[in-house]
Amino acid sequence: MHLEFINQWFRNGFVAAYVATFFLACSQSAEEAGKGDPMVSAGDSGKLQVTTTVNMVSDLVRQVGGDHVEVTEIMGPGVDPHLYKASANDVTKLQNAEIIFYVGLLLEGKMEEVLGKLKDGGKPVYAVTQDLQKTKLLDSGEYEDHFDPHVWFEVPLWKETIDVVVAGLSKADPDHKADYEANGKAAKEKMEDLQMWATEKVNELPVEKRLLVTSHDAYNYFGRAYGFKVVGLQGISTVSEAGLADRTKLVDFIKEQKVKSIFVETTVNPDAIKAIATDAEVTIGGELFSDAMGELGQMEGGLDLGTYEGMIKHNISTIVNALR
């Protein structure tokens, strides 16, 4: 469920400027592009050089790749991939990668054209969601013929993306194929354990209290998986902004449903949700990770918030504890 207001995915004039930046970067050799920037110097470590867009994908690659890969990430903690415009240096990192992984389903909407150009040019570029069955995906509700890209919030569905990473790494580095396959199997087992934990934790919360109100509609897969009714102030993409009528409607909904707490997100400006909390006279239940995880090595209660497991456990614990 969400409050609808539709805006264009691409701002006028952006694509043309972005493609021009791409071709400018491609006119340089990999050696020239990497000068002065050790982060994009492929192969110096002897490891497979992988570039990822968001840190949920980085976590997948690190789990499957282990010691055989070196990951360069375009978007870190707190970055909204719906709005992100890559710099010329980002394009260089993509160009110099030996293999690229991204979410797909238009999550990285403003980077789709560059990723497509790289793939057409022969670069191994994989959307980790590319093999998911369409019948398992949720409609975006805003953009015709597109799906909701926030699949990582349904753990069993995100588990299915591991196969793409295993296959991609194995093709790029066949000498370590057995390791990638073994690591992929271990990652799946870890996610199965995580799903069991998530189900048990959510079951601590009565069904009638499972109302999740957040900044934008990032949690519909979460709602489907764990029995929550989800309401986002903004739609699937944060490109659009909520109007006064939308805010008023949400305040009325919170009061009518007697929602105890609502939540801010790490990648969305919290001001609108905080104002709604004030108007509806409810508390802010905490900050949730939505389109990005935390900083790798950022510890909380024994959890690394820069990992997929840490993100999921933080979110579910925060939600359940606030809505009890």
ABEGO torsion letter per residue (X at the ends): XBBBBBBBABBBGAAAAAAAAAAAAAABBAAAAABGBAAABBGAAGBBBBBBABAAAAAAAAAAAEAABBBBBABBBGBBAAABBBBAAAAAAAAABABBBBAEGGABAAAAAAAAAAAAAGBBBBBAAAABBAAABBBAGABBGBBBAAAAABAAAAAAAAAAAAAAAAAABAAAAAAAAAAAAAAAAAAAAAAAAAAAAAAABBAAABBBBBABBAAAAAAAAAGBBBBBABBABAABBBBAAAAAAAAAAAAAAGBABBBBBAABBAAAAAAAAAAAGBBBAEBBBBABBBBBGBBBGGBBAABAAAAAAAAAAAAAAAAX
